[in-house]
Amino acid sequence: MRLEGGFSMHGEQARLCLRIEARAVEALISRIDGEFDRAIEMILGCRGRIVVTGIGKSGLIGRKVSATLASTGTPSFFLHPSEGLHGD
């Protein structure tokens, strides 16, 4: 379906979605504070591996964070919490 100006309804929905996401990212800027710096300093000062954990959606994000850290030179791995409790 085409809207006025030749835009498609789907394209307009995509633009709306991106505007909403852009506002959310913009709002995050003001939340970067000393805690962020502290977390970065802890990561940079780590002499071993960074262990990332999480369950559900947090686990999916944790896997991605761990992979990004590892691929950019910071040794890291993901450990599912139930595996951490299990032992050997």
Backbone as numpy.savetxt, mean C-alpha at the origin, in Angstrom:
# Nx Ny Nz CAx CAy CAz Cx Cy Cz
-23.27 3.77 -24.40 -24.11 4.94 -24.40 -23.21 6.18 -24.40
-23.51 7.11 -25.27 -22.74 8.35 -25.38 -23.49 9.49 -24.70
-22.74 10.32 -24.00 -23.30 11.49 -23.34 -22.98 12.73 -24.18
-23.51 13.85 -23.77 -23.23 15.12 -24.43 -21.73 15.36 -24.47
-21.22 15.85 -25.56 -19.80 16.11 -25.69 -19.01 14.89 -26.17
-19.70 13.79 -26.45 -19.05 12.60 -26.98 -18.45 11.67 -25.94
-18.61 12.00 -24.66 -18.08 11.13 -23.61 -18.99 9.93 -23.40
-18.40 8.80 -23.10 -19.21 7.63 -22.79 -19.57 7.63 -21.32
-20.65 6.96 -20.99 -21.07 6.85 -19.60 -19.98 6.16 -18.77
-19.36 5.15 -19.36 -18.30 4.43 -18.64 -17.08 5.32 -18.44
-16.76 6.10 -19.45 -15.64 7.02 -19.33 -15.89 8.06 -18.25
-17.12 8.54 -18.17 -17.47 9.53 -17.14 -17.37 8.91 -15.75
-17.79 7.67 -15.61 -17.66 6.97 -14.32 -16.18 6.81 -13.95
-15.36 6.49 -14.94 -13.92 6.35 -14.68 -13.32 7.68 -14.24
-13.70 8.77 -14.89 -13.20 10.10 -14.50 -13.64 10.45 -13.09
-14.89 10.16 -12.75 -15.40 10.43 -11.41 -14.61 9.63 -10.37
-14.39 8.37 -10.66 -13.63 7.50 -9.75 -12.23 8.06 -9.53
-11.56 8.46 -10.59 -10.20 9.01 -10.47 -10.18 10.32 -9.70
-11.21 11.15 -9.88 -11.29 12.40 -9.10 -11.41 12.11 -7.61
-12.25 11.14 -7.27 -12.43 10.76 -5.86 -11.12 10.22 -5.30
-10.45 9.35 -6.04 -9.18 8.78 -5.58 -8.12 9.87 -5.45
-8.09 10.82 -6.38 -7.11 11.91 -6.32 -7.31 12.76 -5.07
-8.57 13.02 -4.72 -8.84 13.78 -3.49 -8.37 13.01 -2.26
-8.56 11.70 -2.27 -8.13 10.88 -1.13 -6.61 10.90 -1.00
-5.89 10.80 -2.10 -4.43 10.86 -2.06 -3.98 12.24 -1.59
-4.62 13.29 -2.09 -4.29 14.65 -1.67 -4.47 14.82 -0.16
-5.51 14.21 0.40 -5.78 14.31 1.83 -4.70 13.61 2.66
-4.04 12.62 2.09 -2.98 11.90 2.81 -1.75 12.76 3.05
-1.52 13.73 2.19 -0.31 14.56 2.30 -0.20 15.19 3.68
-1.30 15.69 4.21 -1.26 16.36 5.51 -1.04 15.39 6.67
-1.17 14.10 6.41 -1.01 13.12 7.48 0.43 12.60 7.61
1.31 13.01 6.70 2.71 12.61 6.80 3.37 13.48 7.85
3.82 12.83 8.93 4.38 13.58 10.06 5.63 12.89 10.59
5.98 13.19 11.81 7.17 12.62 12.43 7.11 11.10 12.56
5.93 10.55 12.71 5.79 9.10 12.80 6.23 8.43 11.50
5.92 9.07 10.39 6.36 8.56 9.09 7.89 8.53 9.04
8.51 9.65 9.43 9.97 9.72 9.45 10.56 8.64 10.35
9.94 8.45 11.50 10.42 7.44 12.46 10.35 6.04 11.84
9.26 5.74 11.17 9.10 4.43 10.53 10.17 4.22 9.45
10.41 5.25 8.65 11.42 5.14 7.59 12.81 4.94 8.20
13.12 5.69 9.26 14.42 5.54 9.91 14.59 4.13 10.49
13.52 3.56 11.02 13.59 2.19 11.55 13.88 1.20 10.42
13.20 1.37 9.29 13.43 0.48 8.14 14.86 0.62 7.64
15.31 1.86 7.47 16.67 2.09 6.97 17.73 1.57 7.94
17.44 1.58 9.23 18.39 1.13 10.23 18.37 -0.37 10.48
17.44 -1.07 9.88 17.31 -2.51 10.10 18.52 -3.25 9.53
19.11 -4.11 10.34 20.29 -4.86 9.91 19.91 -6.25 9.37
18.71 -6.69 9.62 18.26 -7.99 9.14 17.17 -7.83 8.10
16.21 -8.71 8.16 15.09 -8.66 7.23 13.89 -7.99 7.88
13.09 -7.35 7.06 11.83 -6.77 7.52 10.77 -7.86 7.39
10.07 -8.15 8.47 8.99 -9.13 8.46 7.68 -8.37 8.38
6.90 -8.67 7.36 5.60 -8.02 7.17 4.53 -9.07 7.39
3.46 -8.70 8.09 2.40 -9.65 8.40 1.04 -8.99 8.25
0.02 -9.79 8.13 -1.35 -9.28 8.04 -2.30 -10.39 7.65
-3.58 -10.17 7.93 -4.63 -11.13 7.61 -5.66 -10.44 6.72
-6.19 -11.17 5.78 -7.23 -10.61 4.90 -6.65 -9.55 3.98
-7.38 -8.45 3.84 -6.93 -7.38 2.95 -5.58 -6.83 3.40
-5.38 -6.71 4.71 -4.08 -6.25 5.23 -2.97 -7.21 4.82
-3.27 -8.49 4.77 -2.29 -9.47 4.34 -1.94 -9.32 2.87
-2.94 -9.06 2.05 -2.69 -8.83 0.62 -1.80 -7.61 0.42
-2.11 -6.55 1.14 -1.30 -5.33 1.06 0.09 -5.60 1.61
0.17 -6.35 2.72 1.46 -6.69 3.31 2.35 -7.47 2.35
1.76 -8.39 1.60 2.54 -9.14 0.61 3.14 -8.19 -0.43
2.32 -7.24 -0.88 2.79 -6.27 -1.88 3.89 -5.38 -1.30
3.70 -4.90 -0.07 4.72 -4.07 0.57 6.03 -4.85 0.71
5.94 -6.09 1.15 7.13 -6.92 1.31 7.84 -7.12 -0.02
7.09 -7.41 -1.06 7.68 -7.60 -2.39 8.34 -6.32 -2.88
7.70 -5.18 -2.64 8.28 -3.90 -3.06 9.57 -3.62 -2.30
9.55 -3.84 -0.99 10.77 -3.64 -0.21 11.90 -4.53 -0.74
11.60 -5.81 -0.94 12.62 -6.76 -1.40 13.15 -6.37 -2.78
12.27 -5.93 -3.67 12.72 -5.61 -5.03 13.48 -4.29 -5.10
13.40 -3.49 -4.04 14.13 -2.22 -4.04 15.35 -2.26 -3.11
15.73 -3.47 -2.69 16.98 -3.62 -1.96 16.88 -3.77 -0.45
15.67 -3.80 0.10 15.49 -4.00 1.54 15.02 -5.43 1.76
15.86 -6.30 2.32 15.45 -7.69 2.53 14.16 -7.77 3.35
13.19 -8.48 2.82 11.88 -8.53 3.45 11.17 -9.83 3.07
10.28 -10.27 3.95 9.41 -11.39 3.60 8.09 -11.24 4.33
7.07 -11.89 3.78 5.74 -11.87 4.37 5.57 -13.13 5.20
5.00 -12.99 6.39 4.71 -14.13 7.26 3.25 -14.05 7.67
2.47 -15.06 7.27 1.07 -15.09 7.68 1.02 -15.31 9.20
0.18 -14.56 9.91 0.15 -14.66 11.38 -0.08 -16.07 11.91
-0.92 -16.86 11.25 -1.15 -18.21 11.76 0.10 -19.08 11.60
0.90 -18.82 10.57 2.16 -19.53 10.41 3.16 -19.10 11.48
3.10 -17.84 11.87 3.98 -17.34 12.92 3.70 -18.00 14.26
2.44 -18.32 14.51 2.06 -18.97 15.77 2.35 -20.47 15.75
2.41 -21.04 14.57 2.53 -22.49 14.42 3.88 -23.02 14.89
4.94 -22.28 14.64 6.27 -22.79 14.98 6.81 -23.66 13.87
7.75 -24.55 14.21 8.34 -25.41 13.17 7.61 -26.69 13.14
